[in-house]
Amino acid sequence: MTQSSPEPLNDIFISYAHVDNESLTEGQKGWISQFHRTLEIRLRQLLGENPRIWRDMKLSGTDIFDETIVSQFENTKLMISVVSPRYVNSEWCARELNEFYNKVESSGGVRVGDKSRIIKVVKTPVDGDSDGGSVHKIFNSLLGFEFFDVDPDTGRVREYNEEFGHEAKRNYLERVYDLAHEITTILKQMRGGALPEQATAGRTGRVVYLAEVTSELKPERDRIRRELLERGHTVLPDRPLPLEAGAAGQLITDSLAKAHLAIHLIGGRYGVVPEGGETSMIEMQSRLSSRLSEEQGLQRLVWLPSDNQSDSERHSEFIRSIQNSSEGMATTELLTGQIEEVKNLALKRLKPDEQQAGTKSPALGQVQEDGETRIYLICDQQDEEEIEPLEDYLFDQGYEVKTPQFDGDEDAFVQAHQDNLRFCDGVLIYFGNTSGQWVDMKLMDLLKAPGYGRVKPLTAKAVYVGPPENRRKTRFRTRTAEVIQGGESINPDELKPFLAKMKQPKGASA
C-alpha cells in the first residue's frame, strides 16, 4: 500500500529491503514491522502527538521501483534507511535514497543545523568494500544507529531483536530510544518550535568530544552518549571518522576545537589503523586531544581498564605512553575501575561555571579547609615499615600525614592515591628499596595532579633518598622536586628545608 496524496505532510519515511521484514518465527512480526511500531510509540511519548510514519507495505520481494513513493518525498521531512547487505545491493532502495537526497538538497538541504534528514539505522553490518555505489557515498557521511553487537572473540554479529532474550531486547529498546530522541530534536527544529527540555544544547549544554572506541566498549560509549544528549549536551563527532588518516585527523581536530571536554575510553584493543596512517584511530584521537589539552587547556577524562590486558605490544606501549606522558596531563584525569564513574564525573565537569563555583565538592576541587596541613608521604609497599621514623617525625612536627593504603583492591588504592594528590599540601616521595623508574612514575603523578581535580599548586614536593645506598641513587636528580639525600640511615633532620617550604602560606608553589 502506498500513499498517493501529498497532504498531509509526512514526518518520516522508512526505506528498507523487504527481505529484512521476513520473520524468523512463524506468526511473529517482522523486524521492520516491530521497529516501526516501537519507534512510533516512543515518538508519540516524546512529541505528545502521533507521528506520521510511512513505508512501502507491499509484501512482494521483487525490486520494482514505485514512482508513487518518489512523489511523496517533497512532503516528507525525514528518511530512515534500514541498512543491511540486501539494502545496499538493491536498486530499488538505492533509488529511494538518492531520490530523497536529491529532493531535499534542492529544497533547503539535507542538514538541519548539525543533524541530517537522512538517518542510517544499521540492522546488519555491511562490508565497506561491497558494491554500494552512491549508497555508500551518502552513508559514509552519516552517523548511524547500530542495532547489533559483534562478539569480540568470534566476530559473530548479534542483531538486537526482541525475540533473542532479555539483554537483546534491552539493547534494542535503548537504541530505539536513542533514535527517537534524535528524530524528536530534528522534527522540533524543522517545525520551528521549542526543543524538548533535554535537547536545549544551544542554551544550556556544552560540547563534548566522545572519542570513537573499539568494538568491546561500544555499549558503554553509547550509554554515555545517551546520557549526555538527554542532559542537553552536544556530542561530537557527529559523523563516522573517515578511513583515510588525513581526513580522519582533520575531522577529529575540528571537532576537538569545539569541545569543552574530551572523553576517551581505552579498552584492551589497539583498533584499526586508517589508510595512510601509522597509529590507530584510538591512539590518533588521544594524541590530538592531549596536544590540544597542552596548548589550550582542553579538559580530558581518560578511562583505562584496571587489568590492562592488551591485545598487542603496540597497544601496551600506547597505554604506557598515556600513563607516563606529561603532555596535557595538567588538565587530564586518568580513571580506572567502574566505567560508570566516567559518566558521573563528566556530568559534573559539564555543569555551567557558576554552578560549579557554587556547588564544587571536595571530590572535584580542594578539600574544605579545617586548619590542618597535610603531607602525603609516598612509598612502595616494600618500604612501608622503613618510612615509620619519617612518618612519626612529621606527625610530631604538627602535620597530618597521609600514607599509601595497600589494603583492598587496586581500584581502591588508585582512588586513595589520587585523593591524596588532590588534597594534601605537600608531597614527600621515599626512594628506598624501589627502582628509579618507580620514582619517576610518582613524580609524573605530581604533574597529573591538576587532572585529578587539584586546584592549588603543591606547597612543597621532595624526594627523600634513603637506604640502601648505591651509586645510582646517589646520582639521582630531578627538576620536578627537591632531592634530599638521606645517607645510610634515615635522618629526619634532613627534612628541615622541605618543612621550611611547608610553612609557606597554603597554595604557594614549591
C-alpha positions in Angstrom: 0.0 0.0 0.0 1.4 3.4 -0.9 0.1 6.9 -0.2 -0.9 8.9 -3.3 -2.0 12.2 -1.7 0.8 14.7 -0.9 -1.1 16.0 2.1 -0.8 16.0 5.0 3.0 16.3 5.4 4.7 13.1 6.4 7.2 13.1 9.3 9.2 10.0 8.4 9.6 7.6 5.5 11.2 4.2 6.4 13.2 2.8 3.5 14.1 -0.9 3.7 14.6 -4.1 1.9 11.6 -6.3 2.2 13.6 -9.4 3.0 14.6 -7.7 6.3 10.9 -7.8 7.3 10.6 -11.6 7.0 10.0 -13.1 10.4 12.3 -15.8 11.7 9.5 -17.3 13.7 6.1 -18.1 12.2 3.3 -15.9 13.4 5.7 -13.1 14.7 6.1 -9.6 13.4 9.0 -9.0 11.1 11.9 -6.9 12.2 10.8 -3.8 10.3 7.2 -4.0 11.4 8.3 -4.3 15.1 10.8 -1.4 14.6 8.1 0.7 13.0 5.7 0.1 15.9 8.2 0.6 18.7 9.6 3.8 17.2 6.1 5.2 16.7 5.2 4.6 20.3 8.4 6.2 21.6 8.0 9.2 19.3 4.4 9.7 20.5 5.6 9.8 24.1 8.3 12.4 23.3 6.3 14.5 20.9 3.0 14.4 22.7 1.3 13.7 19.4 1.0 10.9 16.8 4.0 11.0 14.4 3.2 10.4 10.7 5.4 7.4 9.7 5.0 5.6 6.4 6.7 2.9 4.4 6.0 0.8 1.4 3.9 -2.1 2.7 3.9 -4.4 -0.4 4.7 -7.9 0.5 6.5 -8.7 -2.8 10.2 -9.2 -2.5 10.8 -8.0 -6.1 12.7 -4.8 -6.7 10.2 -2.9 -8.9 10.6 0.8 -8.2 7.4 2.5 -7.4 7.3 6.1 -8.7 4.4 7.0 -6.4 6.9 6.8 -3.5 9.1 9.5 -5.0 6.1 11.8 -5.3 5.8 11.8 -1.5 9.4 12.9 -0.9 8.6 16.6 -1.3 6.2 16.3 1.6 8.5 14.1 3.8 10.7 15.5 6.5 13.0 12.6 7.3 14.1 9.3 5.8 15.2 6.3 7.9 17.3 3.9 5.8 17.5 0.5 7.4 20.8 -0.8 6.2 21.6 -4.4 5.5 23.5 -6.3 2.8 20.3 -6.6 0.8 19.6 -2.9 1.2 22.9 -1.7 -0.3 22.6 -4.1 -3.2 19.0 -3.2 -4.0 18.5 -0.9 -7.0 15.1 0.0 -5.6 16.5 1.0 -2.2 19.4 2.9 -3.8 16.9 4.9 -5.9 14.8 5.7 -2.9 17.8 7.0 -1.1 19.2 9.0 -4.0 15.8 10.4 -5.0 15.1 11.6 -1.4 18.6 13.0 -1.1 18.3 15.0 -4.4 14.8 16.3 -3.4 15.9 17.7 0.0 19.2 19.0 -1.3 17.3 21.1 -3.9 14.8 22.4 -1.3 16.8 23.6 1.7 19.5 20.9 2.1 19.9 17.6 3.8 21.1 19.0 7.1 19.1 20.7 9.8 21.6 22.5 12.0 24.1 19.8 12.8 21.7 17.0 12.1 20.9 15.1 8.9 17.4 14.5 7.4 18.6 11.0 6.3 19.1 8.7 9.3 21.1 5.5 9.0 19.8 2.5 11.0 22.2 -0.4 10.6 20.3 -3.6 11.1 23.1 -5.8 9.8 26.6 -4.6 9.2 27.8 -4.3 5.6 31.3 -4.7 4.2 32.5 -1.3 3.4 34.1 -2.7 0.2 30.8 -4.1 -1.2 29.4 -2.5 -4.3 27.0 0.0 -2.8 27.8 2.8 -5.2 26.2 6.1 -4.3 24.5 4.5 -1.3 27.9 4.2 0.4 28.9 7.7 -0.6 25.9 9.1 1.2 26.1 6.8 4.2 29.8 7.5 4.8 28.9 11.0 5.9 26.2 9.9 8.3 26.5 8.8 11.9 24.4 5.6 12.2 22.4 3.9 14.8 23.8 0.3 15.1 21.3 -2.4 16.1 23.8 -5.1 16.6 26.9 -6.2 18.6 29.9 -8.0 17.3 31.3 -10.9 19.5 34.9 -9.8 20.3 36.1 -13.4 20.3 34.4 -14.9 17.3 33.5 -11.8 15.2 29.9 -13.1 15.0 27.2 -10.5 14.5 24.4 -10.5 17.1 21.4 -8.3 16.0 19.2 -6.6 18.5 15.9 -8.3 18.4 13.1 -8.6 21.0 13.0 -12.4 20.2 16.6 -13.0 21.3 16.3 -12.7 25.1 16.3 -10.0 27.8 19.7 -8.5 27.0 19.0 -8.2 23.3 15.6 -6.7 24.0 17.1 -4.2 26.4 19.7 -3.2 23.8 17.1 -2.9 21.1 14.9 -0.6 23.2 17.8 1.5 24.3 18.8 2.1 20.7 15.2 2.9 19.6 15.1 5.4 22.4 18.4 7.0 21.1 16.9 7.2 17.6 13.6 8.6 18.8 15.5 11.3 20.8 17.4 12.3 17.6 14.3 12.4 15.5 12.4 14.4 18.1 15.1 17.0 18.1 15.2 17.3 14.3 11.4 17.5 13.9 11.2 20.2 16.6 13.8 22.2 14.8 12.1 21.8 11.4 8.8 22.9 12.8 10.4 26.0 14.3 9.1 25.2 17.8 10.8 24.9 21.1 13.1 22.0 21.5 12.4 19.3 24.2 13.8 20.4 27.5 16.5 17.7 27.4 17.7 18.8 23.9 18.3 22.5 24.5 22.0 22.1 23.9 22.3 25.5 22.3 21.2 27.3 25.5 22.3 25.1 28.5 24.6 22.4 27.1 28.2 22.0 26.4 30.1 20.4 23.5 31.7 17.0 24.3 34.2 15.1 22.2 33.3 11.5 22.9 36.1 9.5 21.2 35.3 6.6 19.0 36.1 3.3 20.6 36.9 -0.3 19.8 34.0 -2.7 19.5 34.1 -4.1 23.1 33.4 -0.6 24.5 30.7 0.5 22.1 27.8 -0.3 24.5 29.5 1.8 27.3 30.2 4.6 24.9 26.6 4.5 23.7 25.3 4.8 27.3 27.5 7.8 28.0 26.4 9.4 24.7 22.8 8.8 25.5 23.1 10.4 29.0 25.0 13.4 27.6 22.4 14.0 24.9 19.5 13.7 27.3 21.2 16.3 29.6 21.2 18.8 26.7 24.9 18.4 25.6 26.2 18.2 22.0 28.3 15.1 21.3 31.0 15.1 18.6 32.0 13.6 16.2 28.5 13.7 14.7 29.6 11.5 11.7 31.8 8.5 11.2 35.5 9.0 11.2 36.9 8.7 7.7 39.0 5.7 7.0 41.8 7.8 5.5 44.2 9.2 8.0 44.4 12.8 6.8 40.7 13.2 6.6 40.2 11.5 9.9 42.7 13.7 11.6 41.1 16.8 10.2 37.6 15.8 11.4 39.0 14.9 14.9 40.9 18.2 15.1 37.9 20.3 14.0 35.6 18.5 16.5 38.0 18.8 19.4 38.4 22.6 18.7 34.7 23.0 19.5 34.7 20.9 22.7 34.6 21.8 26.3 35.6 18.3 27.4 37.1 15.2 25.7 36.3 11.7 26.9 38.4 8.7 25.9 37.6 5.1 26.7 40.7 2.9 26.1 39.9 -0.8 26.1 42.1 -3.9 25.5 42.4 -3.5 21.8 44.6 -1.2 19.7 42.0 -0.7 17.0 42.0 0.0 13.3 44.9 1.9 11.6 43.4 4.2 8.9 44.7 4.2 5.4 47.9 6.2 5.1 48.3 6.4 8.9 50.8 5.0 11.4 48.6 4.8 14.5 45.1 3.5 15.2 42.1 5.8 15.3 42.1 5.3 19.1 45.7 6.5 19.5 45.2 9.3 17.0 42.3 10.7 18.9 44.2 10.5 22.2 47.3 12.2 20.8 45.4 15.0 19.2 43.3 15.8 22.3 46.4 15.7 24.5 48.0 18.2 22.2 45.0 20.5 22.4 44.9 20.0 26.2 48.5 21.1 26.4 48.1 24.1 24.1 44.6 25.3 25.1 43.7 23.6 28.4 41.1 21.3 27.0 39.7 19.2 29.9 40.0 15.4 29.3 38.8 12.3 31.0 40.7 9.2 30.0 39.5 5.7 31.2 41.8 2.8 31.3 41.0 -0.8 32.3 42.5 -1.8 35.6 43.7 -5.2 34.4 45.4 -3.7 31.3 45.1 -6.9 29.2 46.2 -5.5 25.8 45.8 -7.4 22.6 49.3 -6.5 21.4 52.6 -5.0 22.5 51.9 -1.9 20.4 48.7 -1.3 22.4 50.6 -1.9 25.7 53.1 0.7 24.6 50.3 3.1 23.8 48.8 2.7 27.3 52.2 3.2 28.9 52.6 6.4 26.9 49.3 7.7 28.3 50.4 6.8 31.9 53.9 8.2 31.6 53.5 11.2 29.4 53.3 14.7 30.8 51.7 16.3 27.7 48.3 17.6 28.5 48.2 15.9 31.9 47.6 19.2 33.8 44.0 19.1 32.5 43.6 15.3 32.2 42.1 12.9 34.7 43.1 9.3 34.4 40.4 6.9 35.6 40.3 3.2 36.2 37.7 1.0 37.8 34.0 1.3 37.1 33.3 3.0 33.8 30.1 4.5 35.2 32.3 6.9 37.1 33.4 8.4 33.7 29.8 9.5 33.0 29.2 10.8 36.6 32.4 12.9 36.5 31.7 14.1 33.0 28.3 15.4 34.1 29.9 17.3 37.0 32.6 18.8 34.8 30.0 20.0 32.3 27.9 22.0 34.8 27.9 25.7 34.0 30.8 27.5 35.6 28.5 29.4 38.1 27.0 26.0 39.3 30.5 24.5 39.7 31.6 27.6 41.7 28.7 27.3 44.0 28.5 23.6 44.4 32.0 22.3 43.9 32.6 19.3 46.1 35.9 18.1 47.6 35.9 15.2 45.1 36.4 17.7 42.3 38.4 20.5 43.9 40.3 21.2 47.0 39.4 19.8 50.4 37.5 22.0 52.7 39.8 24.0 55.0 39.9 22.6 58.5 43.2 24.1 59.8 45.3 21.0 59.2 48.4 21.0 56.9 48.7 17.6 55.1 51.7 15.8 53.8 51.4 12.9 51.5 54.4 10.5 52.3 54.6 8.2 49.3 56.4 4.9 49.4 56.4 1.5 47.8 54.8 -1.3 49.8 58.2 -2.9 50.5 59.3 0.3 52.3 56.1 0.6 54.4 58.0 -0.1 57.6 61.1 1.9 56.6 59.2 5.2 56.5 57.8 5.0 60.0 60.6 7.3 61.5 59.7 9.9 58.9 56.0 9.5 59.5 56.4 9.9 63.2 58.7 12.9 62.9 56.4 14.7 60.5 53.4 14.0 62.8 55.3 15.2 65.9 56.0 18.5 64.0 52.2 19.1 63.8 51.4 17.8 60.3 48.6 15.4 59.3 50.5 12.6 57.5 48.9 10.5 54.7 50.5 7.3 53.5 49.5 4.9 50.7 46.8 2.4 51.5 48.0 -1.0 50.4 44.9 -2.9 51.8 42.0 -3.6 49.5 41.8 -3.9 45.7 43.7 -2.0 43.1 40.9 0.4 42.3 40.7 1.5 46.0 44.5 2.0 46.1 44.4 4.2 42.9 41.4 6.2 44.2 43.1 6.9 47.6 46.4 7.9 45.8 44.6 10.4 43.6 42.6 11.8 46.5 45.8 12.4 48.5 47.3 14.2 45.5 44.2 16.3 45.3 44.0 17.3 49.0 47.5 17.3 50.5 49.6 20.4 50.8 52.9 18.8 50.3 54.3 15.5 48.9 57.4 13.6 50.1 58.4 10.6 47.9 60.6 8.0 49.6 63.2 6.4 47.4 64.3 3.2 49.3 64.3 -0.3 48.0 62.3 0.5 44.9 63.6 1.4 41.4 64.3 4.8 39.9 61.5 4.1 37.3 59.0 3.8 40.2 60.2 7.2 41.5 59.8 8.7 38.0 56.3 7.4 37.8 55.4 9.1 41.2 57.0 12.4 40.0 54.8 12.1 36.9 51.8 11.7 39.1 52.6 15.1 40.6 52.3 16.7 37.2 49.0 14.9 36.7 47.5 16.2 40.0 45.5 19.0 38.3 43.9 16.5 36.1 42.8 14.6 39.2 41.0 17.7 40.3 43.6 19.6 42.3 43.1 23.4 42.3 46.1 24.9 44.1 49.8 24.1 43.5 51.6 22.0 46.0 53.4 24.0 48.7 56.4 21.6 48.8 57.5 18.5 47.0 60.6 16.4 47.5 62.2 13.0 47.0 63.9 11.6 50.1 66.7 9.2 49.1 67.0 6.6 51.8 69.0 3.4 52.3 70.2 1.1 50.9 72.8 3.4 49.4 74.1 2.8 45.9 75.7 4.8 43.1 72.5 5.1 41.1 70.6 6.5 44.0 73.4 8.9 45.0 73.3 10.3 41.5 69.5 10.7 41.4 68.5 14.2 40.2 65.2 15.8 39.1 63.9 19.3 38.5 60.4 18.3 39.4 61.0 18.2 43.1 63.8 18.9 45.7 66.1 15.9 46.3 67.1 15.1 49.9 70.0 12.7 50.2 69.4 10.8 53.5 72.5 8.7 53.6 72.9 5.2 55.1 70.2 5.7 57.8 67.1 7.8 57.9 67.8 11.2 59.5 64.6 13.3 60.0 66.7 16.4 60.4 67.3 16.3 56.6 63.7 17.3 56.2 64.2 20.8 57.6 64.5 22.5 54.1 61.3 20.7 53.0 59.4 21.7 56.1 60.6 25.3 55.7 58.7 25.4 52.4 55.7 23.7 54.1 55.4 26.7 56.4 54.7 28.9 53.5 51.1 30.0 53.0 48.9 27.2 51.7 48.8 27.1 47.9 52.2 28.8 47.5 54.1 27.0 44.8 57.1 24.8 45.8 
